């Protein structure tokens, strides 16, 4: 290879290397631009999402302000005094549905107007949140004064300095309400399932009874005797159903002490009542058998204690009064 040819080859290789380097740099710039474009697009999406959230927040807060003003108008009835129109006509004049507005205002019913005015003076409170505070107030879970909220023994002043605490409380109440609603819905579903299962059992029993009635001869009882037997049969079923329902709702390891105490005395009352009725019946029923485990008066709590602990009269402090009345009647009879 001549010197000239060698120079040409070297020049060509140098130009090729430069071209390759330029292409590499262009590719790097292109990749960087793609990344920048991607990051810009993501940032734009987040920005739009933030604007949408802010718009929804201000819309919800504006809705709360409107409700506060409309509550003031409805409570004051200025529309009637100044314009001589009804509440429904006023709602039509401002372009709102009266029924929808009344339902929304029900959520604000627990609040005094002064409280709402104070609450609406600082940012962060919306109608979607404040309604849970109203629900909690109705359920006596929170106590509201003109300028404070008390929850779980902690009092939060209603002012701008405590806006974050109020917002946190509203979120807590919302979560608690939704959780309680979910649990209630689950309980309803469970009860509905149990009812369906119970209905299936009852239907099967009805079919079995119908089948047996076809195979068993007719009763030789008179109509009066059959009616009496049917009544007692129904009473037995009712009593068994009552006790079954009580066991489902008052579980010994979960029920409050007051419920267990009243149930305990109710059972004693039933025992005493059954004993008295049985003894009264025994005097007219020659076929009655003596029961070795007869309940005695010594085994039954005093009348005063019974009355103060039975569900019908518990907490009314009636025991001593009833005993005094009984003694008074006995004294009158003895004096005759």
Helices and strands as residue ranges (DSSP letters): H 3-76, H 78-83, H 87-93, H 98-106, H 113-119, H 127-138, E 142-144, E 148-151, E 154-157, G 160-162, H 163-215, H 223-249, H 257-282, G 297-299, H 303-309, H 319-335
